[in-house]
């Protein structure tokens, strides 16, 4: 049976709207408390264009280019294929942009452009095996059904991104049609989206319409002009594509401005890294020494882990808490992230201020 598009409205009481057209919302940090998975209606929304309305019964995924057997797969056919379920954290590459100085252009995300869901779908590798890759194949371009109106973007005005075949296999890309057990919502890519575990959300193309297998690097707008770390080195502009999520710890409790009683406080949050599993999280109170937190869950580059630290605080009044994550590859959150013109990858250490009642 073909899953129908979910048109329920996002829970704006737990989202912060950054733009209405197209709709871009980050999740309130308080709405991330409670469990590993973020409810669909509270999951952050990142759109470059208006969400297309797609009829699932007539939609087809085209798989072509350098393949032996071009495919046109309907949703019902995809749903009948052997499925996998994976819990994956997605984060916008611009998460934290609002804190960069000088200001960078783009949506001024604070720290809530990140969420986690349980995704159900078909491994992309299985689809490519069915199509049969030609010997000269080197990568795949993912083309969404969303696009520009009025002013074209790139060659075809669509949202396109690519991965090499090696990146596809290393990340074990999933083509997902369910999100937390429900059909993808209107703002989350119905009827099918790519899920690229460990990578910033830019790679997880929504409203997937076509996969083109290619023999050379892709140079589309969102591949080479946006979602790149751009820097000026000795007068030469250098660009490095946005790829894996940088290591980060997020404090979900206490929240900014909270008032808490007692002298013992539980500090909780999530930590993740797309390069290597999180190895440790440390917290600091009022600029004091770093104290280790306890990690929960299985180490992973696909999904965040929860952490908790119990700290004793002497004296009532204003308190600041900081959290710093380190991954198994030795990457540590910096005090300040390297500034880049487009404002990507700001994983600087978070600081939360609250009050302790006497």
N, C-alpha and C positions, 0 to 999 in steps of 0.2 A: 504494500500500500504506500502511495506517495505521501510523504510528510507535507503538511500544509504550512504556509508561511505564518508565523506568529506576529500579530500586529499590536500586541499589548504595549502600552506606553511605558517608557522607562520610569523608574521610581525616582522622580525628581526631588523627593524629600531627602534622598540619600545620595544624590548626585549634585555636582557643581557644574553648571552649564557654562562652558567657555565660549561657545558660539551656537547660534540657532540654525543658521543656514550656511553650510551644512551643519548638522547637529554634532557637537563635540562636547562630551561631558566626562569629568573625572569623578571617581568614587570618593565620597567623604571617608576619611580615615576611620572614623568611628564605625562605618558600615562594613569594614573589613574584619571587625572583631567577631569571634565566635567559632569559626571553623576554617578549614583549609580552602574550601570552595566558596566562591562568591556567587550569590543568587543572580540569575540572569538579568533581572530588572535593575540590579545595582552594579552590573559589570560596566566598566568604563567604555565609552564610545569614542572612536576616532574615525572620522570620515573626511575625505578630501572633496567629495562631491555628494550630491543628494543621493539617498538610498534608492536604488531602482526597485520598482515593483515587478516581481517575476512570478509567473504562473508555473508552479512546479510540474504540472502534468505535461506541459509543452517544452519545458527547459531541456537543453541538451548540453553536455560537456564535450567540446571538441578537443581531440588529442591528435596533433598532426605535426608537420615539419619532417624531421629526419627520423621517421619511423617506417617500419615495414607494413604495418596495417593501421592506417588512420582509423580513429574511433569516433563515434558519436554516441555517448552514453546518457540515457535518461536516468532520472533520480531513482525510479523503481529498480532499474537494473543495478545501479550502484548499491542500493540498500540490500540487495540480495547477495552481494559479494561478502566473503568472510570479513568480519569487522573486528576492529580493535578499539579498546577504551583506554584513554590516557588522561591523566590529570596534568595539565600544563598551565604554567603561568605566562601570561602575555603582558608586556610592558611597552608603552609607547617610547620611542627613542627620545622624545622631547620631555619625558617626565623629569621634573625638576628645573625646567627652563626658566621659570619665573624667578629663580634665585640667582641667576647668572648676572654678573656685572662686568662690562656694560650689558644692557639688555640685548637679547637676540630676538630676531623676528620670529613670528609663528605663534601658535596657541600658547598662552602663558600658564602652562601646567604647573601646579604645585607638586605634590607627591602622590596624588591619587590616580594617575594614569597607569594603573596596574591592577590586574585582577587574575583570578585563577578559576578555571572551569574543568569539568570532566567532559572530554570530547570523545565522541564516537564517530568512527569513520573507517576508511579503507586506506591502507598504506599506499602512498604514491608509487613506491617501487613495484607493487602488484599491477597497477595500471600501466606503467611503462613496460613491464614484462609482457603484458597482454598485447600492447601495441608493437613491441619489438623494436629495439633501438638499432639504428644503422651504425656502422663502424665509425663514421665520422662525427657522431653525436658527442657533444661536450657539455651541454647544459639545457635548461628548460626555462622558457618565459611563461609566467603566469599572468593571464589577462583577465581583469575584472569586468563586470558588466556596467560598472559605474563609470562616468566620464564627464568631461567638461561640456558646458553649454555656453556658447558665445565666443569664448576665447580658447582655442585648442591648446592642449598641453601635450608636448611631445609629438610623435609622428601620427598617432591616431586619436589623440584626445582622451585616452583611457588611462586607467591606473594599471600599470604594468610593472612587474618586478621579475628578476631572474635569479636562479641559483645554478651553480655548476652541478654536474652529476655527482661529484665527490661530496659536495655540501648536502645534496639531497640525501645521499646514503648515510652520511655521518649524523645528520639531524634526524633521520628516520621520519621524513615528512608524512603527515597524515592529511587526507582529504576528508574533512569532517562535515557531517550533516546533522548531528545532534549535539546539543550543548546542555550539560547537566540533565541528560535524558529527554530533552525537548527539542523539537525542530529549531534550527537557527532562527533567531528573531530578525525582523526587518532591518535592524541596525547592526546586526552581527554576521551578515553574509549569506542569508538564505538564497538559494537552497544548499550551497556547498562553498566551503572556504578551505584554504590551505592552513594547516597548523604546523609551524616550524618550531619545534621545541628548542628552548635555550636562546633563540634569536629575538631581537627586538621585533615588535608587532608589525613593522613595515613589511616583513617577509611573508606574513600570514595573510595573503591576498583574500579579500572577501568577495562575495558574489561571483565566484569563479565561473568563467564562461569558456575559456580556452587555455590549453597548454600546448605551447609550440616548442618542439625540440630543435635546438640550434647547434651550430658547429663553431660559434665564435662568441666573444663577450658581448653582452647586450648593452646598448648605450641609450636606453630610454630616459625620459626626464626624471623619473623617480629612482633611477639607478645611478645616474651620473651628475645630475644637477641638484637633487635633493637627497636627503638621507645619506650624506657623506660628511665625514669630519674634514672640514676645510681649514687649512692653516697657511700662513705666509712664512716661509722659511727663506731668509736672505733674499727677499723680493720675488721668490718663486711660489706660486700658489700650488699647494699639494692637496690632493683629495684621497681620502681613504674611506671605502664603503662602510656604512653602519652594518655590523654583523651581530655577534653574540652580546647578550646583556652583560653589563658590567656588574661587579659584585656590589651588593647593597643590603643594608639592614634597615627595616622600616619599623618605627615605634608606633604601635596602635593603641597602647595604654601605658601611662596616662595620656590623655589628649591635651592639646594646647589650651591653656586657660582652665583646666579642671581644678577643682578644689577637693583635696583628699585628707581624711583624718588619720591620725596615728603616726607612728614614727617608722613603721615598716611598710614598704611599698613594693608591690609586684609590678615589674616593668616587663611588658610583653610586646611581641611583634612577629614579623616574618623576615627571612633573609633568603637571598637567592643569588645565583651567578650562572651565566650561560656557558662559561668557559670550563669551570670545574665545580664540583660540589662544595657547598659551604663547609668550612672546617671549624670555624669558631665565630662567636659573637661576643663582644665585650661591651660593657656599659660603664659610663662615668657619671658621677653625681657632682654637680657644682664645680666642674673642672678638676675633680680629684682623680685618683689613680683608676686605671681600667680594671674592671672586675669581670670575670667570666660569667656568661649566661649559659643556661642549659638548653641544648638543641633537642627538638623532638622530630620524629619522622625519619624516613630513610634519606640518606644523602642522594642528591639528584641534581642534574643540570636542567631538568625539565620543569620542576615544580619547586615553589618556595617551601622552606621549612619554618615551623613555628619555633620560637625561642622564648625563654623567660628567665628573669633574674630577680631575686628578692634582695632589696637593698634597705639598709637602715639609715635613716636621715635624722640628724640631730638638729632640733630647733625648728619652730614654725616659720612660715614666710615663703618667699619666692624660691623655687627650686628649678634647676635645669638638669635635664637628663640627656645624655648623648649615647648613641649606639654605633658600633663599628664592626663590620663583617670582614672576615678573611676567608678566601676560598682555598681549596686544596692545592691550587697552583701557586699559592703564595701571594696572590693579588689582595691588596688591602684597600679599603675605602680611604680616599684622600681627605685631608682637611678641606681643600678646595679643589674642584675639578678643573681640568684644563679648559680654558675658554675656547670656543670655536664659533665661527660666524653664524651658523644655523642653529646653535643651541642644543646639540645632541649629547646624550650620555653623561649628564651631570649626576654623578653618584657621590657627591660630597657628603660627609658625615652629617646626619640629621641631628638637630637639637630641639627639644621640646621643653617649654617652660610651663609650670603649673604652680599651684599654691598648696602648702601643707598647713592644715589647721592645727592649732596648739591643743 
